Amino acid sequence: MDQYRVFGNPIAQSKSPQIHQWFAQQTGQALNYQSELVELTDFEQALAQFSQSGGKGLNITVPFKEQAYSVCHQLSEYARLAGAVNTISCLDGKYVGDNTDGIGLVTDLINQQVEFSGKSILLLGAGGAAKGVVLPLLEQAPQSLIIANRTLSKAQAIADSVENYNNVYVCGFEQLKQSYDIVINATSAGLSKSKLPVSDIIFSEKSVCYDMIYGTGLTPFLQQAQQAGAVRLIDGLGMLVEQAAESFRIWRGVKPETEAVKQKLKQLLSQ
């Protein structure tokens, strides 16, 4: 049976094995997908052992995405621009790296009837999560994409990586003085339950507000958006499922249906 893994540290919280099991059942694919805790110093060794044993593919999560990028023999354009890999295909001893986070985000928003064309998008944060979604967002032809971050140089580095797009702007959090059509939180602030240092002015009742993290209730970012009058509040659960579906398509050549899996995952999280 074809073997797949997700490498991370920590990894016990990962929902990927369950998601891919559901995908396999739905599509009639015979595969075994498991999570594996990899010691911080053992990533390359674990990857080599998995590949040499005949393993077919891996998902990579924190903190190994940048390291995965550095060891891949081939990279997709999404992975190259992100500087990070979350999906590896093991092909004839070679590692082919991709980044499906951006496709996961965009697909989730499209599924929820969010229009991108001609819209203003505010992306909060300039870390790995932000890097992974910039190109897929720009491919949807927004009017503008503003990358806001505490450290301006990090935001500027992302903008420079997509220099052939002339609708990308950068600023600090304190410089945000208007509302945006789509506001995406790509920072990890919510994981520590802390509030972002951004003014409520970035939200309006028409803003679509998206947090890449998810939980059983509203994240701190979505709570702030709601209190500021925003109505469309979306967490990252759909992105998680959609990026997994894209990984599954890369490996197996078939794209699973995601809506039923999202509902199952919601039920699992609410237990």
Number of C-alpha atoms within 10 A of each C-alpha: 8 12 17 25 21 23 26 23 16 15 16 10 9 16 16 19 17 17 20 23 16 19 23 18 12 14 13 9 14 11 16 15 20 17 20 16 14 20 12 12 8 9 18 15 11 16 21 15 12 18 22 13 9 15 20 21 28 26 26 23 20 12 15 20 22 18 15 25 26 14 16 17 11 16 21 14 13 23 25 18 18 27 19 26 31 26 30 29 23 23 13 10 12 15 24 21 29 26 30 27 29 24 22 23 25 21 19 23 18 11 11 11 9 15 15 21 13 12 16 19 24 23 25 24 26 26 16 16 18 23 26 28 23 23 20 18 18 19 12 14 16 19 15 20 25 20 26 25 24 15 13 16 14 18 25 18 14 23 23 13 15 15 11 9 15 11 16 21 16 22 18 17 19 12 12 17 12 11 19 24 21 24 23 22 24 23 21 16 17 21 12 8 11 12 13 17 11 17 16 18 13 19 24 21 15 14 21 22 25 23 24 22 21 18 14 11 10 17 24 18 24 22 14 18 25 19 11 16 14 20 17 17 18 22 22 19 19 26 26 22 25 28 23 27 24 22 26 20 13 17 18 16 10 14 17 21 15 19 14 12 21 18 13 13 18 15 11 11 11 9 6
